[in-house]
Amino acid sequence: MRSSVSSSAREKSPLSAAPARRSFALTGRSRAFDPTREAIRPDIADVRLAEKVFAPHYAEAIPLPLVKEAALRAERKPDGGVLVVLHAGDVFELLDVTGAIAWGVAPASGFVGYLDAEALGQPA
């Protein structure tokens, strides 16, 4: 069976001009991220980092004021090392809450970590 499209029309088609892509390659080295400075976990990442990292889920930070002093910790555990102490009135950019523990960014210091969710106030 013959096609009704002439051979000259097929040659001028913009789709046929580009070669078909057959494979993809990852090039370059993977970059190691500091979890206390960049809001990236295996399950979620700050949406502001979407151009740099792939994550199963992204979250948009919600700026919340602290209503009381709280220790920002590097780990979810209550005995994890303290990165910085945040004070009432400081802003915390919330990315995730699981149980009574909040995870996010303290923009004044640039640290990323965990704190008690009860220390967070309501959005402005």
C-alpha positions in Angstrom: 0.0 0.0 0.0 1.3 3.4 -0.9 1.2 6.5 1.3 -0.6 9.5 -0.1 2.1 11.8 1.4 4.7 12.6 -1.2 8.4 11.9 -0.5 9.2 15.7 -0.7 6.6 16.4 2.1 8.2 13.8 4.3 11.7 15.2 3.8 10.5 18.7 4.9 8.7 17.6 8.0 10.3 19.1 11.2 9.7 15.9 13.1 11.7 13.8 10.7 14.6 16.3 10.6 15.7 15.5 14.3 17.2 12.2 14.9 15.3 9.9 17.3 16.7 9.9 20.9 17.5 6.3 21.8 19.1 6.6 25.2 19.7 8.9 28.1 22.9 9.1 30.2 23.7 10.6 33.5 26.9 12.6 33.4 29.0 14.1 36.0 29.4 13.3 39.7 26.6 13.1 42.2 26.9 15.9 44.8 26.8 15.1 48.5 24.3 17.3 50.4 24.6 18.5 54.0 21.3 17.6 55.7 21.8 20.4 58.2 22.1 23.0 55.5 19.9 21.7 52.7 16.3 20.6 53.2 16.6 17.2 51.6 15.6 13.8 53.1 15.2 10.5 51.4 11.4 10.9 51.4 10.9 14.7 50.9 12.8 17.8 49.8 12.1 21.6 49.8 10.5 22.5 46.5 13.1 25.3 46.2 15.6 22.6 45.5 13.7 20.8 42.8 16.1 21.8 40.1 19.0 20.3 42.0 17.6 17.1 43.5 15.1 14.4 42.7 12.8 13.5 45.6 9.6 11.3 45.8 7.8 14.4 47.3 8.4 18.1 47.5 7.1 20.5 50.1 6.6 24.3 50.0 7.8 25.9 53.2 5.2 27.5 55.4 6.8 30.4 57.5 5.6 30.1 61.1 6.6 32.1 64.2 7.8 30.4 67.2 5.7 30.9 70.3 8.4 29.7 72.7 12.1 28.8 72.7 13.0 25.5 71.0 16.2 23.6 70.1 16.7 22.9 66.4 18.2 19.4 66.3 20.1 17.7 63.5 18.2 14.4 64.1 14.6 13.6 64.9 15.6 12.1 68.3 15.1 14.3 71.3 18.7 13.7 72.4 20.2 14.6 68.9 22.8 17.3 68.7 21.5 20.9 69.0 22.3 23.0 65.9 20.8 26.3 67.2 18.3 27.5 69.8 15.4 29.4 68.3 13.6 32.0 70.4 9.9 33.1 70.6 9.2 35.3 67.6 11.9 33.7 65.3 10.6 32.4 62.0 10.7 28.7 61.1 10.0 27.5 57.6 7.9 24.3 58.2 8.2 21.5 55.6 6.9 18.5 57.4 5.2 17.5 60.7 5.2 13.9 61.9 3.7 13.3 65.3 4.9 16.1 67.6 8.1 16.8 65.6 8.4 19.5 62.9 11.1 19.5 60.2 12.2 22.6 58.3 14.5 25.5 57.9 15.5 28.2 60.4 16.2 31.0 57.8 18.0 33.3 60.2 20.8 30.7 60.8 20.3 28.7 57.6 20.1 25.4 59.5 17.7 22.6 58.6 16.5 20.4 61.4 13.9 19.1 63.8 12.1 20.8 66.6 9.0 20.3 68.9 5.9 21.2 66.8 4.3 22.7 69.9 6.8 25.6 69.7 5.2 26.7 66.4 2.5 29.4 66.2 -0.1 29.9 63.5 0.6 31.4 60.0 0.5 35.2 59.8 
